[in-house]
Amino acid sequence: MGHEPQEDMHMTTLLRNGSKGDEVRSLQEKLTRLGYALEADGHFGPTTEKTVRELQRVFGYTADGIVGDGTTRLIDQQINYGWNATAPDAEEHGLRAQGKAHEADALRARREASGNASKQAASASKQAPPGKQASPTKS
């Protein structure tokens, strides 16, 4: 007789708003390592839920604010990759992780164009003496 596949008896613990304990504290500590500002107090409240939703959104997951196996793997992978939510290119990396290179390239181009415009404005303000603005010439 053949062997029947065994079911995985590991039951996933879902963490969500209202969850409490060491697993929540560990989750919060990991989110902090990813650059999110929240307190690791072991209470999964509105701030933790909002943070989880944001992370899920950036990486194209269903942004339900619930942490199961998929979101846990995502968090661990991003820690290993050194991803940080506060990095200027965080959204771009999230798009690339979703296979959306074209959108990531467009986002980078917009960010670079915005940065160039800011540099040009700063350069122009350095050229004028403080308190002096160019005035229109009279004809």
PyMOL commands that set and color helices and strands:
alter all, ss='L'
color gray80, all
select helices_A, chain A and resi 22-33+46-58+69-81+90-97+101-127
alter helices_A, ss='H'
color red, helices_A
deselect
rebuild
show_as cartoon
